[in-house]
Amino acid sequence: SSRLLFFYGSLIHPKVLLRVIGGGGGGGESEEKKVRSMRWRRATLQGHRAVKVKGEDYPACIRNEGEVQGWIVEGLCEEDVRALDFFEGEEYLRVKCKVQCRGKEGWRGWREREEELDRGVVWGEEGEGGEEEGVEMYLWRDEFRERLLVEQDWEFEEFLRSKAKEWVGEGRIKMEDEYESVD
């Protein structure tokens, strides 16, 4: 059965997500199958905020006034969710929530999403608020809030400009250690 998850940080980069759930980035039949099974849709989470984590490239999502831009991903299996749980570690808790679907484009495939990013299209064209969708997402645990958070908004555009190549570049990448837990 397919799971719907809402992502708001480095995992909204299709190549980062694929690497975490076992694509490995090396191509092959299993990677192609995962790519074909995933669909993406822009969404917004109300009553939360994505903030920087001290010394890290990725954000934490906390309950707060405001909203978090992100993407719903459909087509994830139980094995994918287990890999994501492991990757997110003890600082995050997977919770159920409702997000507001956004964007005129609706659902799109993995390759289409990747091509959009390659063209510099991060969010797509803004549309009217769509239907509410029940999803799961990774929320930062309150017990880690004071110790690791910087009260500064995290922006995917900044990650894409300055850090994404360290996560999904060619050859041995700087962030290879981040993936060891799921390899």
N, C-alpha and C positions, 0 to 999 in steps of 0.2 A: 504494500500500500504506500502511496506517495504522501510525503509530508510537506507542509508549507512552513517555511521559516522566513522571518524578516531579518535582514542584515542591514547594518548601518555603518560599518567601519571598513577595515581592509578587506573583509570578505565580500564586499560588493564588487570587488574586482574579480571578474570571471576566472582569470588564471589563478589567483590566490585561492579562491574557493575550490576549484578543481584540484589543485595541488593538495589541499587539506583532506578532501574526501577520497583521495586515493588515485587521482589521475596521474600523479607523478610527473606530469609535464613531458613525458617521453613519447607520447602518442600511443598507438596500439589500439586493439579492439575494445578493451574495457574502457579506455578513456573516451573513445568515440561514442560508445554506448551511453556513458554518463552525459556527454555533451548533448546528444540527441534527446535525452530524457528531460533535461532541464528547461524550464520556461521562467522568464523574469517579468516582473511588473513593478513599476514604481509605486511607492506608498509612503505615508506619513504616520508617525506614531505621536499622538498628542500626550501632553502631560509628562514629557521626558526631555532629557537633554543629553547630547553626546559631548563628552568632555575629554580632554587630554589626560593620559596616564603618564606620570613622571617617568622620564627616561625611555619611553616606548613610542613606537610609530602608530600604534592602534589606539582606539578610544574605549571609553567605558560609557555605557548608557545608564543614566540614573534618573530616578523620579524627580521631576522638577518642573517648574512652569516652562512652557515652550513646546517645541515639537522637534522630532528627529526625522530627517529625510533618509530614505533607504529604499531597499528593493525586497519584494517578496520573491522567493525562489520556490518553484514547484518542481517536483520530480525527484526529491531526495528520498532515499530508502532508509531503513533502520540502521544499516551499516554506516551510511553517510552520517547520520545523526550521532552515532556512537563516536565516530572519528571527530566530529565537531565538538562534542562534549569533552573529549580528551584534549583536543587542541585548545579549547577555551580555558581549561584548567579550573582550579578551585575558586578563582576570583569571580567567576561568572556562574549564574544560575539560569538554566533554561526554564522559561515561564511562558504561559499562554497569555495572549493579549489580543486586542483588536486594533487593526490599522485601517487607515482610510486610503483606498486605492486612488492613484493620481495619474496624470499624464494622458494625453490624447491617444497615444500609440497602443495602449492596452498591453497584452502579453506579447513577449518576443522571445525568440530562441537564444540559446547561448551564443552562437556565432554572430547573430545580429547584435547582441549586447556587446560582445567583444569588438566588433567593427565600429560601433558607436563610440566606444572609448578611444579606439585608435584615431577616430576623426575628432576627438576632443569633446564629444557630446556626453556630458556626465549624467544629466537628469532627463533630457528629452524635453519636449514641448509641454508646457504647463497646460493642464486641462481642468475642467470642473472637477470638484470632489466626486469621486465615484463611490461605489458601495463599500461597506465595511467588510473586512475579511478577518476571520479568526485564524491566528498564526501562533507560532512559537518564536521566541527570540531570546537572546542572551542578555540578561540584566546583571549589572555589576552588583556584587553582594555588599550590603551595607557595612559589614564588619571590616571591609577593606577601603571604605570610602575616604576616611581622613588620611590614611597612610600613603595612598598611591595616587590620588587624584589631584589634578591641577584645575582650578576653577576657570578654565579657559575652553571655549568651544573648539571641538575637533572638526576639521573640514576635509572631506574626501578630495576636493580639488587640490589642496595643499599636499596631501599624501600622493596623489597622482603625479604632481609636478616634481616633488623632491624625494619621495621614498619608494614609489612603486617599483622602480628598476632594481632596487635592492631585494625585493620580494619575488619578482618574476622575470628577472633579466636572463640573459643567455649564460650558459655554463654554470659554474659554482657561484651561487649568489651569496651576498652578505648575510641574509637572514636564513640560511639553510638550517641553522640550529633550531629555529622556531618550528620547522617542519619535522624534526627528528621524532617527536612524540607520536606522530601519526604515520611515519614511514614503516 
